Amino acid sequence: MQLILWRHAEAESGGPDEARRLTARGKRQARRVARWLRRRLPENARVLASPAVRAQRTARELTRRFETSAAVGLTASAPAVLAAAGWPDPAERTVVVVGHQPTLGEAAALALTGRIAPWRLERGALLWLASGEGEPPCLRAAITPDLV
């Protein structure tokens, strides 16, 4: 299974938190990372996005065909994110989760080490994890908007 944990791009400050939109810089970040990711994803990749406006807009840069899921939203837990993605079930193939900090960093730590830890993802960054039958999970890529 391939699991991509993608933090939403830079958003406006203020509230309500669920309604915060991407800044102009955030829109550029989302476009750049989506362009990089689109060239590498299989066509049948499943994309899950938080209901928050900034995550929806980030996901929309990648595809119009994504699922909105509270399981990866603002109040999600690391185990809930991994469960929603089906990690590490090889039948799931490739899943992209567009969500939030600190949950995505904690989910990456849990997926790779078996323990929740406060790993940090920059705004707009992604971690690409892989898991195969009989093999331990590994980090395949760590990308920030400035690297693409």
Secondary structure, DSSP 8 states (H G I E B T S, - for coil): -EEEEEE---B-SSS-GGG--B-HHHHHHHHHHHHHHHTTS-TT-EEEE-SSHHHHHHHHHH-S--EE-GGGSTT--HHHHHHHHTTT-GGG-EEEEEE-TTHHHHHHHHHHHSS-------TT-EEEEE--TTS--EEEEEE-GGG-
